[in-house]
């Protein structure tokens, strides 16, 4: 028996190498499963990312039957008839709406149909320890389902399974490739602060803001995920080879393109929809008026995901895109990690005041203090102990008010009483 012109045993062997234990929803040893895996891998070589006709046909017929229709050169009328019958049986879908697009779609797909190319991709995936993730797998990112017929048919990935699980609680940080020092500083602080709050960082591994967000997350021992516009076996940009290697070791790298596929402008734009869809929210940290990051922001807005933008100097062209989002696209102004976390419901009242993580200047301890507590804390010294009367004089408060504030500050660990008076704890 053959599958797609290949011996069934060959197909099973090829697909087993990209379906490690624990990632599949069913036993890959069954022939039907091997055929579906091979078909999904084949579709990643036949259709460009985001091909809505391919998504609809595969969704209605299944990847294997859809692939057979291309292999056997079904005419558009036969394929449309099969889709109509499937829709009538399932009472769902709109095959009639696909009919005008089928002829052009088949003309796109047939020249790219090559079993040799699929085999090469699967063999290269096995050599580089790349796995193939399918819809319905436990590790499949749920958010990409919101893309509808434009959702990926499969995802090739390298890295740690836990990183894919972490996508459920993640924020995408994106921005300009030609980032300024200001933008990179904001990215560094934001990623570190979000990681400290238990969130994963998603980005596109590009130069500038993307790279800084990934590096900061890794430096903070957090989880970060990168979506690429080419195969996960050939890191792009090449200058980020070491960075992407570290992401594979501690996080995950994903693409809907098979191993060996080169990145193109169109694929970068389509990659952006996966960044937006897989994350709980998207934040644009720095972007020019025509920045590709605005494309990611557009996908996030279209999907109903929370969208944040960091303001910058009004004289800076690299912040013009962020200001455009704030003015014209209802983006939320965010300035630090705490405000970014609020986009997905992580409250400020549960966070520690980490000035290095969220960009706020301030002292350690609870985020909100009464005015008396702030004045007492400011009146204390780190080295020289001071008695209540001296603190009262310096703060302009009564001794009773000072003692009350000191008691609260002592409970939170911000001050300490010594034999000769009170000192501030750094």
Sine and cosine of phi, psi and omega as CSV:
sin_phi,cos_phi,sin_psi,cos_psi,sin_omega,cos_omega
0.00,0.00,0.62,-0.78,0.00,-1.00
-0.86,-0.51,0.42,-0.91,0.10,-0.99
-0.83,-0.56,0.88,-0.47,0.02,-1.00
0.84,0.55,0.59,0.81,0.03,-1.00
0.99,0.14,0.02,1.00,-0.01,-1.00
-0.91,-0.40,0.50,-0.86,0.05,-1.00
-0.88,0.48,0.66,-0.75,-0.05,-1.00
-0.83,0.55,-0.62,0.78,0.00,-1.00
-0.92,0.40,-0.59,0.81,0.03,-1.00
-0.91,0.42,-0.70,0.71,0.02,-1.00
-0.87,0.49,-0.71,0.71,0.01,-1.00
-0.88,0.47,-0.65,0.76,0.00,-1.00
-0.92,0.40,-0.68,0.73,-0.02,-1.00
-0.90,0.43,-0.69,0.72,-0.08,-1.00
-0.97,0.25,-0.49,0.87,0.00,-1.00
-0.88,0.47,-0.52,0.86,-0.03,-1.00
-0.94,0.33,-0.26,0.96,-0.01,-1.00
-0.91,-0.41,0.22,0.98,0.01,-1.00
-0.81,-0.59,0.96,0.28,-0.01,-1.00
-0.90,0.44,0.42,-0.91,-0.01,-1.00
-0.86,0.51,0.67,-0.74,0.06,-1.00
0.99,-0.13,-0.25,0.97,0.00,-1.00
-0.98,-0.18,-0.31,0.95,-0.07,-1.00
-1.00,-0.06,0.44,-0.90,0.01,-1.00
-1.00,-0.01,-0.19,0.98,0.01,-1.00
-0.52,-0.85,0.23,-0.97,-0.02,-1.00
-0.93,0.37,0.82,-0.57,-0.06,-1.00
-0.97,0.25,-0.15,0.99,-0.07,-1.00
-0.95,0.33,-0.37,0.93,-0.03,-1.00
-0.95,0.32,0.65,-0.76,-0.04,-1.00
-0.83,0.56,-0.65,0.76,-0.02,-1.00
-0.87,0.49,-0.64,0.77,0.01,-1.00
-0.92,0.39,-0.68,0.73,0.02,-1.00
-0.87,0.50,-0.66,0.75,0.03,-1.00
-0.90,0.44,-0.65,0.76,0.01,-1.00
-0.92,0.39,-0.67,0.74,0.03,-1.00
-0.89,0.46,-0.73,0.69,0.01,-1.00
-0.88,0.48,-0.66,0.75,-0.02,-1.00
-0.90,0.43,-0.66,0.75,0.04,-1.00
-0.90,0.44,-0.67,0.74,0.05,-1.00
-0.88,0.48,-0.65,0.76,0.00,-1.00
-0.90,0.43,-0.67,0.75,0.00,-1.00
-0.89,0.45,-0.47,0.88,0.04,-1.00
-0.94,0.35,-0.33,0.94,0.07,-1.00
-1.00,-0.08,-0.39,0.92,-0.08,-1.00
-1.00,0.05,-0.73,0.68,-0.10,-1.00
-0.97,-0.24,0.62,-0.79,0.08,-1.00
-0.95,0.31,0.43,-0.90,0.03,-1.00
-0.82,0.58,0.68,-0.73,0.06,-1.00
0.99,0.15,0.15,0.99,0.01,-1.00
-0.92,0.40,0.96,-0.26,-0.08,-1.00
-0.93,0.37,-0.53,0.85,0.03,-1.00
-0.93,0.37,-0.69,0.72,0.05,-1.00
-0.88,0.48,-0.67,0.74,0.01,-1.00
-0.88,0.48,-0.66,0.76,-0.01,-1.00
-0.94,0.34,-0.69,0.72,-0.03,-1.00
-0.91,0.42,-0.72,0.70,0.02,-1.00
-0.90,0.43,-0.63,0.78,0.00,-1.00
-0.90,0.44,-0.57,0.82,-0.04,-1.00
-1.00,0.09,-0.65,0.76,-0.10,-0.99
-0.98,-0.19,-0.31,0.95,-0.17,-0.98
1.00,-0.01,0.47,-0.88,-0.09,-1.00
-0.89,0.46,-0.64,0.77,-0.08,-1.00
-0.92,0.38,-0.74,0.67,0.01,-1.00
-0.91,0.41,-0.64,0.77,0.03,-1.00
-0.88,0.47,-0.65,0.76,0.02,-1.00
-0.92,0.39,-0.63,0.77,0.00,-1.00
-0.89,0.46,-0.57,0.82,0.01,-1.00
-0.90,0.44,-0.52,0.86,0.04,-1.00
-0.99,0.17,-0.68,0.74,-0.01,-1.00
-0.88,0.47,-0.64,0.76,-0.05,-1.00
-1.00,0.00,0.10,1.00,0.07,-1.00
0.83,0.55,0.74,0.67,0.08,-1.00
-0.87,0.50,0.68,-0.73,0.10,-0.99
-0.94,0.34,0.39,-0.92,-0.03,-1.00
-0.81,0.59,-0.61,0.79,-0.03,-1.00
-0.91,0.41,-0.65,0.76,0.01,-1.00
-0.92,0.40,-0.68,0.73,0.01,-1.00
-0.91,0.42,-0.65,0.76,0.03,-1.00
-0.89,0.45,-0.64,0.77,0.02,-1.00
-0.90,0.43,-0.65,0.76,0.04,-1.00
-0.90,0.44,-0.65,0.76,0.03,-1.00
-0.90,0.44,-0.66,0.75,0.00,-1.00
-0.88,0.47,-0.69,0.73,0.02,-1.00
-0.89,0.45,-0.64,0.77,0.01,-1.00
-0.91,0.41,-0.67,0.75,0.01,-1.00
-0.91,0.42,-0.69,0.73,0.00,-1.00
-0.88,0.47,-0.62,0.79,-0.01,-1.00
-0.93,0.37,-0.63,0.77,-0.06,-1.00
-1.00,-0.06,-0.16,0.99,-0.04,-1.00
0.79,0.61,0.71,0.71,0.03,-1.00
-0.41,-0.91,0.44,-0.90,0.07,-1.00
0.99,-0.12,0.00,-1.00,-0.05,-1.00
-0.56,-0.83,0.97,0.24,-0.03,-1.00
-0.93,0.37,-0.52,0.85,0.00,-1.00
-0.87,0.49,-0.58,0.81,0.01,-1.00
-0.94,0.34,-0.35,0.94,-0.01,-1.00
-1.00,0.07,-0.40,0.92,-0.14,-0.99
-0.79,0.62,-0.72,0.69,-0.02,-1.00
-0.91,0.42,-0.38,0.93,-0.05,-1.00
-1.00,-0.03,-0.28,0.96,-0.13,-0.99
-0.91,0.42,-0.67,0.74,-0.05,-1.00
-0.88,0.48,-0.72,0.70,0.03,-1.00
-0.92,0.39,-0.61,0.79,0.00,-1.00
-0.90,0.44,-0.71,0.70,0.02,-1.00
-0.89,0.46,-0.57,0.82,0.04,-1.00
-0.92,0.38,-0.48,0.88,0.06,-1.00
-0.97,0.24,-0.66,0.75,-0.16,-0.99
-0.98,0.21,-0.66,0.75,-0.16,-0.99
-0.87,0.49,-0.65,0.76,0.02,-1.00
-0.90,0.43,-0.33,0.94,-0.05,-1.00
-0.99,-0.15,0.04,1.00,-0.03,-1.00
-0.97,0.24,0.91,-0.41,-0.03,-1.00
-0.46,-0.89,0.92,-0.38,0.04,-1.00
-0.91,0.42,-0.51,0.86,0.03,-1.00
-0.88,0.48,-0.66,0.75,0.00,-1.00
-0.92,0.39,-0.64,0.77,0.01,-1.00
-0.92,0.40,-0.70,0.72,0.01,-1.00
-0.88,0.48,-0.69,0.72,0.01,-1.00
-0.87,0.50,-0.67,0.74,0.00,-1.00
-0.90,0.44,-0.68,0.73,-0.01,-1.00
-0.92,0.39,-0.65,0.76,0.02,-1.00
-0.92,0.38,-0.65,0.76,0.05,-1.00
-0.92,0.40,-0.59,0.81,0.05,-1.00
-0.88,0.47,-0.68,0.73,0.00,-1.00
-0.90,0.43,-0.63,0.77,0.00,-1.00
-0.91,0.41,-0.56,0.83,-0.06,-1.00
-0.99,-0.15,0.18,0.98,-0.01,-1.00
0.84,0.54,0.68,0.74,0.07,-1.00
-1.00,-0.09,0.71,-0.70,0.00,-1.00
-0.95,-0.32,0.37,-0.93,0.03,-1.00
-0.94,-0.35,0.85,-0.53,-0.03,-1.00
-0.97,-0.23,0.73,-0.69,-0.03,-1.00
-0.89,-0.45,0.46,-0.89,0.10,-1.00
-0.83,0.56,0.69,-0.72,-0.05,-1.00
0.99,-0.12,-0.29,0.96,0.09,-1.00
-0.92,0.39,0.50,-0.86,0.01,-1.00
-0.84,0.54,-0.52,0.86,-0.05,-1.00
-1.00,-0.05,0.00,1.00,-0.01,-1.00
-0.90,0.44,0.78,-0.63,0.00,-1.00
-0.93,0.38,0.90,-0.44,-0.10,-0.99
-0.87,0.49,-0.57,0.82,-0.11,-0.99
-0.87,0.48,-0.49,0.87,-0.06,-1.00
-0.94,0.35,-0.27,0.96,0.06,-1.00
-0.90,0.44,-0.39,0.92,0.02,-1.00
-0.93,0.36,-0.19,0.98,0.03,-1.00
-0.98,0.21,-0.11,0.99,0.06,-1.00
0.90,0.43,-0.74,-0.67,-0.03,-1.00
-0.94,0.33,-0.19,0.98,0.05,-1.00
-1.00,-0.08,0.13,0.99,0.04,-1.00
-0.94,0.35,0.44,-0.90,0.01,-1.00
-0.90,0.43,0.57,-0.82,0.03,-1.00
-0.99,0.16,-0.41,0.91,0.04,-1.00
-0.24,-0.97,0.29,-0.96,0.04,-1.00
-0.73,-0.68,0.81,-0.59,0.11,-0.99
-1.00,0.01,0.68,-0.73,-0.07,-1.00
-0.50,-0.87,0.42,-0.91,0.11,-0.99
-0.72,-0.69,0.62,-0.78,0.06,-1.00
0.67,-0.74,-0.53,-0.85,-0.12,-0.99
-0.96,-0.28,0.75,-0.67,0.00,-1.00
-0.83,0.56,-0.59,0.81,-0.02,-1.00
-0.87,0.49,-0.50,0.87,0.00,-1.00
-0.92,0.39,-0.57,0.82,0.04,-1.00
-0.94,0.34,-0.59,0.81,0.07,-1.00
-0.90,0.43,-0.59,0.81,-0.04,-1.00
-0.93,0.38,-0.25,0.97,0.02,-1.00
-0.87,0.49,-0.39,0.92,0.00,-1.00
-0.92,0.38,-0.36,0.93,0.02,-1.00
-0.77,-0.64,0.95,0.32,-0.08,-1.00
-0.68,-0.73,0.35,-0.94,0.10,-1.00
-0.77,-0.64,0.72,-0.69,0.05,-1.00
-1.00,0.08,0.79,-0.61,0.08,-1.00
-0.92,-0.39,0.89,-0.45,-0.06,-1.00
-0.72,-0.69,0.30,-0.96,0.00,-1.00
0.09,-1.00,-0.22,-0.98,-0.14,-0.99
-0.92,0.39,0.58,-0.82,0.14,-0.99
-0.95,0.31,-0.68,0.73,0.04,-1.00
-1.00,0.05,0.90,0.43,-0.08,-1.00
-0.97,0.26,0.48,-0.88,0.09,-1.00
-1.00,0.00,0.13,-0.99,0.08,-1.00
-0.87,0.49,-0.59,0.81,0.04,-1.00
-0.88,0.48,-0.75,0.66,-0.03,-1.00
-0.89,0.45,-0.66,0.75,0.00,-1.00
-0.92,0.39,-0.58,0.81,0.05,-1.00
-0.90,0.43,-0.71,0.70,0.02,-1.00
-0.88,0.48,-0.66,0.75,0.00,-1.00
-0.89,0.45,-0.69,0.73,0.01,-1.00
-0.87,0.50,-0.76,0.65,-0.02,-1.00
-0.92,0.40,-0.65,0.76,-0.04,-1.00
-0.91,0.42,-0.74,0.68,-0.03,-1.00
-0.89,0.46,-0.69,0.73,0.01,-1.00
-0.89,0.45,-0.68,0.73,-0.01,-1.00
-0.91,0.41,-0.62,0.78,0.01,-1.00
-0.94,0.34,-0.63,0.78,0.08,-1.00
-0.88,0.48,-0.66,0.75,0.04,-1.00
-0.87,0.49,-0.42,0.91,0.01,-1.00
-1.00,-0.04,0.18,0.98,0.08,-1.00
0.99,0.12,0.29,0.96,-0.03,-1.00
-0.97,-0.23,0.50,-0.86,0.06,-1.00
-1.00,-0.01,0.44,-0.90,-0.01,-1.00
-0.94,-0.33,0.78,-0.63,0.02,-1.00
-0.90,-0.44,0.69,-0.73,0.06,-1.00
-0.33,-0.94,-0.16,-0.99,-0.13,-0.99
-0.93,-0.36,0.15,0.99,0.08,-1.00
0.90,0.43,0.29,0.96,0.03,-1.00
-0.98,0.20,0.16,-0.99,0.10,-0.99
-0.91,0.42,0.28,-0.96,0.07,-1.00
0.99,0.13,-0.77,-0.64,-0.11,-0.99
-0.87,0.49,-0.71,0.70,-0.04,-1.00
-0.84,0.55,-0.78,0.62,-0.04,-1.00
-0.88,0.48,-0.65,0.76,0.00,-1.00
-0.91,0.41,-0.63,0.78,0.02,-1.00
-0.89,0.46,-0.70,0.72,0.04,-1.00
-0.89,0.46,-0.73,0.69,-0.05,-1.00
-0.88,0.47,-0.68,0.73,-0.02,-1.00
-0.90,0.43,-0.66,0.75,0.02,-1.00
-0.89,0.46,-0.68,0.73,0.02,-1.00
-0.91,0.41,-0.66,0.75,0.00,-1.00
-0.90,0.43,-0.44,0.90,0.02,-1.00
-1.00,-0.06,0.22,0.98,0.00,-1.00
0.87,0.50,0.56,0.83,0.01,-1.00
-0.98,-0.20,-0.07,-1.00,0.00,-1.00
-0.98,-0.22,0.73,-0.68,0.05,-1.00
-0.67,-0.74,0.59,-0.81,-0.05,-1.00
-0.79,-0.61,0.72,-0.69,0.00,-1.00
-0.89,-0.45,0.74,-0.67,0.12,-0.99
-0.97,-0.23,0.78,-0.62,-0.06,-1.00
-0.96,-0.29,0.37,-0.93,0.02,-1.00
-0.99,-0.12,0.10,1.00,0.06,-1.00
-0.64,-0.77,-0.15,-0.99,0.00,-1.00
-0.89,0.46,0.54,-0.84,-0.04,-1.00
-0.98,0.22,-0.02,1.00,0.05,-1.00
-1.00,-0.04,-0.23,0.97,0.02,-1.00
-0.80,-0.60,1.00,-0.07,-0.11,-0.99
-0.89,0.45,0.68,-0.73,0.04,-1.00
-0.66,-0.75,0.72,-0.70,-0.01,1.00
-0.95,0.31,0.42,-0.91,-0.07,-1.00
-0.89,0.45,-0.45,0.89,0.04,-1.00
-0.92,0.39,-0.23,0.97,0.02,-1.00
-0.96,-0.27,0.37,0.93,0.01,-1.00
-0.85,0.53,-0.73,0.68,-0.01,-1.00
-0.91,0.41,-0.65,0.76,0.01,-1.00
-0.89,0.45,-0.73,0.69,-0.02,-1.00
-0.92,0.39,-0.53,0.85,0.09,-1.00
-0.89,0.45,-0.65,0.76,0.05,-1.00
-0.92,0.39,-0.60,0.80,0.02,-1.00
-0.91,0.42,-0.64,0.77,0.05,-1.00
-0.87,0.49,-0.62,0.78,-0.04,-1.00
-0.95,0.31,-0.53,0.85,-0.09,-1.00
-0.89,-0.45,-0.28,0.96,-0.04,-1.00
-0.68,-0.73,-0.80,-0.61,0.00,-1.00
-0.41,-0.91,0.50,-0.87,0.09,-1.00
-0.84,-0.55,0.77,-0.64,-0.07,-1.00
-0.77,-0.64,0.41,-0.91,0.10,-1.00
-0.34,-0.94,0.48,-0.87,0.12,-0.99
-1.00,-0.05,0.02,1.00,0.08,-1.00
-1.00,-0.04,0.58,-0.82,-0.01,-1.00
-0.96,0.29,0.21,-0.98,0.04,-1.00
-0.84,0.54,0.68,-0.73,0.00,-1.00
1.00,-0.06,-0.24,0.97,-0.05,-1.00
-0.95,0.30,0.74,-0.67,0.02,-1.00
-0.99,0.12,0.46,-0.89,0.08,-1.00
-0.97,0.24,0.55,-0.83,0.09,-1.00
-0.71,-0.70,0.21,-0.98,-0.02,-1.00
-0.85,0.53,-0.69,0.72,0.00,-1.00
-0.89,0.46,-0.64,0.76,-0.03,-1.00
-0.93,0.36,-0.52,0.85,0.09,-1.00
-0.90,0.43,-0.69,0.72,0.00,-1.00
-0.90,0.43,-0.64,0.76,0.02,-1.00
-0.95,0.31,-0.55,0.84,0.08,-1.00
-0.85,0.52,-0.58,0.81,-0.05,-1.00
-0.88,0.48,-0.53,0.85,-0.01,-1.00
-0.92,0.39,-0.51,0.86,0.03,-1.00
-0.95,0.32,-0.61,0.79,0.06,-1.00
-0.87,0.50,-0.72,0.69,-0.03,-1.00
-0.93,0.36,-0.65,0.76,-0.09,-1.00
-0.96,0.27,-0.57,0.82,-0.07,-1.00
-0.98,0.19,-0.26,0.97,-0.06,-1.00
-0.99,-0.17,0.43,-0.90,0.03,-1.00
-0.97,0.25,-0.41,0.91,0.03,-1.00
-0.38,-0.93,0.34,-0.94,0.03,-1.00
-0.81,-0.58,0.69,-0.72,0.05,-1.00
-0.82,-0.58,0.80,-0.60,0.08,-1.00
-0.99,-0.11,0.89,-0.46,-0.12,-0.99
-1.00,0.00,-0.58,0.82,0.03,-1.00
-0.32,-0.95,0.76,-0.65,-0.06,-1.00
-0.36,-0.93,0.66,-0.75,0.10,-1.00
-0.97,0.25,0.06,-1.00,-0.09,-1.00
-0.87,0.50,-0.58,0.81,-0.02,-1.00
-0.92,-0.40,0.41,0.91,-0.06,-1.00
-0.88,0.48,0.57,-0.82,0.09,-1.00
-0.89,0.45,-0.34,0.94,0.03,-1.00
-0.90,0.44,-0.46,0.89,0.03,-1.00
-0.93,0.37,-0.45,0.89,0.09,-1.00
-0.91,0.42,-0.69,0.73,0.07,-1.00
-0.88,0.47,-0.68,0.73,0.02,-1.00
-0.88,0.48,-0.63,0.77,0.03,-1.00
-0.89,0.46,-0.65,0.76,0.05,-1.00
-0.90,0.43,-0.67,0.74,0.00,-1.00
-0.88,0.48,-0.70,0.72,0.00,-1.00
-0.90,0.43,-0.67,0.74,-0.01,-1.00
-0.90,0.43,-0.51,0.86,0.00,-1.00
-1.00,0.08,-0.07,1.00,-0.02,-1.00
0.98,0.20,0.30,0.95,0.05,-1.00
-0.98,0.17,0.56,-0.83,0.09,-1.00
-0.85,0.52,0.66,-0.75,-0.04,-1.00
-0.81,-0.59,0.82,-0.57,0.04,-1.00
-0.88,-0.48,0.43,-0.90,0.05,-1.00
-0.63,-0.78,0.66,-0.75,0.00,-1.00
-0.99,-0.10,0.84,-0.55,0.02,-1.00
-0.95,0.31,0.37,-0.93,0.04,-1.00
-0.66,-0.75,-0.12,-0.99,0.05,-1.00
-0.86,0.51,0.69,-0.72,-0.01,-1.00
-0.92,0.39,-0.28,0.96,0.03,-1.00
-1.00,0.00,-0.05,1.00,-0.08,-1.00
-1.00,-0.09,0.88,-0.47,0.04,-1.00
-0.88,0.48,-0.45,0.89,-0.03,-1.00
-0.97,0.24,-0.10,1.00,0.09,-1.00
-0.94,-0.34,0.00,1.00,-0.05,-1.00
-0.88,0.47,-0.59,0.81,0.02,-1.00
-0.92,0.40,-0.63,0.78,0.05,-1.00
-0.89,0.45,-0.68,0.73,0.01,-1.00
-0.91,0.41,-0.56,0.83,0.06,-1.00
-0.90,0.43,-0.67,0.75,0.05,-1.00
-0.89,0.46,-0.66,0.75,-0.01,-1.00
-0.93,0.38,-0.61,0.79,-0.09,-1.00
-0.99,0.13,-0.67,0.74,-0.19,-0.98
-0.94,-0.34,-0.27,0.96,-0.15,-0.99
-0.83,-0.56,0.31,0.95,0.10,-0.99
0.85,0.53,0.49,0.87,0.12,-0.99
-0.94,0.34,0.46,-0.89,0.01,-1.00
-1.00,-0.05,0.74,-0.68,0.02,-1.00
-0.95,0.30,0.85,-0.52,0.04,-1.00
-0.78,-0.62,0.62,-0.78,-0.07,-1.00
-0.82,-0.57,-0.14,0.99,-0.01,-1.00
-0.39,-0.92,0.08,-1.00,-0.08,-1.00
-0.89,0.45,-0.59,0.81,-0.01,-1.00
-0.88,0.48,-0.69,0.73,0.00,-1.00
-0.94,0.33,-0.55,0.84,0.07,-1.00
-0.92,0.39,-0.65,0.76,0.02,-1.00
-0.90,0.43,-0.52,0.85,0.02,-1.00
-0.90,0.44,-0.40,0.92,0.01,-1.00
-0.85,0.52,-0.51,0.86,-0.02,-1.00
-0.92,-0.40,0.33,0.94,0.14,-0.99
1.00,0.03,0.20,0.98,0.11,-0.99
-0.99,0.11,0.95,-0.31,-0.18,-0.98
-0.97,0.25,0.48,-0.88,0.04,-1.00
-0.91,0.41,-0.56,0.83,-0.09,-1.00
-0.92,0.38,-0.25,0.97,0.01,-1.00
-0.99,-0.12,-0.03,1.00,-0.11,-0.99
-0.99,-0.17,0.46,-0.89,0.14,-0.99
-1.00,0.09,0.47,-0.88,0.02,-1.00
-0.99,0.13,1.00,-0.08,-0.01,-1.00
-0.93,-0.37,1.00,-0.09,-0.10,-1.00
-0.87,0.50,-0.53,0.85,0.01,-1.00
-0.96,0.26,-0.31,0.95,-0.06,-1.00
-0.99,-0.11,-0.59,0.81,-0.08,-1.00
-0.92,-0.40,0.08,1.00,0.13,-0.99
0.99,0.10,0.01,1.00,0.00,-1.00
-1.00,0.00,0.68,-0.73,0.11,-0.99
-0.98,0.18,0.62,-0.79,0.02,-1.00
0.27,-0.96,0.05,-1.00,-0.04,-1.00
-0.99,-0.11,0.26,-0.97,0.01,-1.00
-0.94,0.34,0.38,-0.93,0.04,-1.00
0.89,-0.45,-0.24,-0.97,-0.03,-1.00
-0.88,0.48,0.47,-0.88,-0.05,-1.00
-0.93,0.36,-0.63,0.78,-0.07,-1.00
-0.95,-0.31,0.79,-0.62,0.07,-1.00
-0.79,-0.62,0.44,-0.90,0.09,-1.00
-0.96,0.29,0.29,-0.96,0.00,-1.00
-0.89,0.45,-0.59,0.81,0.03,-1.00
-0.89,0.45,-0.68,0.73,0.00,-1.00
-0.91,0.42,-0.64,0.77,0.03,-1.00
-0.90,0.44,-0.69,0.73,-0.03,-1.00
-0.93,0.38,-0.61,0.79,0.04,-1.00
-0.92,0.38,-0.69,0.72,0.00,-1.00
-0.88,0.48,-0.66,0.75,0.01,-1.00
-0.92,0.40,-0.44,0.90,-0.04,-1.00
-0.99,0.13,-0.14,0.99,-0.03,-1.00
-1.00,0.02,0.35,-0.94,0.06,-1.00
-0.91,-0.41,0.45,-0.89,0.04,-1.00
-0.96,0.27,-0.55,0.83,-0.13,-0.99
-0.96,-0.30,-0.67,0.74,-0.11,-0.99
-1.00,-0.06,0.93,-0.38,0.04,-1.00
-0.89,0.47,0.61,-0.79,-0.01,-1.00
-0.75,-0.67,0.66,-0.75,0.00,-1.00
-0.99,0.13,0.22,-0.98,-0.09,-1.00
-0.86,0.50,-0.64,0.77,-0.02,-1.00
-0.90,0.44,-0.64,0.76,0.02,-1.00
-0.92,0.39,-0.64,0.77,0.03,-1.00
-0.90,0.44,-0.64,0.76,0.03,-1.00
-0.87,0.48,-0.66,0.75,0.00,-1.00
-0.91,0.42,-0.68,0.73,-0.04,-1.00
-0.94,0.33,-0.54,0.84,-0.06,-1.00
-1.00,-0.04,-0.30,0.95,-0.03,-1.00
0.98,0.19,0.37,0.93,0.01,-1.00
-0.93,-0.37,0.24,-0.97,0.09,-1.00
-0.97,0.26,0.33,-0.94,0.01,-1.00
-0.89,0.45,-0.61,0.80,0.02,-1.00
-0.88,0.47,-0.69,0.72,0.01,-1.00
-0.91,0.42,-0.61,0.79,0.02,-1.00
-0.89,0.45,-0.72,0.70,-0.01,-1.00
-0.89,0.46,-0.62,0.78,0.04,-1.00
-0.90,0.44,-0.69,0.72,0.01,-1.00
-0.92,0.39,-0.63,0.77,0.01,-1.00
-0.88,0.47,-0.61,0.79,0.01,-1.00
-0.88,0.47,-0.69,0.73,0.01,-1.00
-0.92,0.38,-0.70,0.71,0.01,-1.00
-0.89,0.45,-0.56,0.83,0.03,-1.00
-0.92,0.40,-0.63,0.77,0.00,-1.00
-0.90,0.44,-0.58,0.81,-0.01,-1.00
-1.00,0.06,-0.02,1.00,0.07,-1.00
0.99,0.13,0.28,0.96,-0.04,-1.00
-1.00,0.04,-0.33,0.94,0.02,-1.00
-0.71,-0.70,0.31,-0.95,0.02,-1.00
-0.63,-0.78,0.64,-0.77,0.02,-1.00
-1.00,-0.07,0.81,-0.59,0.08,-1.00
-0.96,-0.29,0.02,-1.00,-0.04,-1.00
-0.88,0.48,-0.53,0.85,-0.09,-1.00
-0.95,-0.31,0.17,0.98,0.02,-1.00
0.59,-0.81,-0.21,-0.98,-0.08,-1.00
-0.97,-0.23,0.58,-0.82,0.06,-1.00
-0.75,-0.66,0.39,-0.92,0.07,-1.00
-0.99,0.11,0.64,-0.77,0.06,-1.00
-0.99,-0.12,0.82,-0.57,-0.03,-1.00
-0.98,0.20,0.00,0.00,0.00,0.00
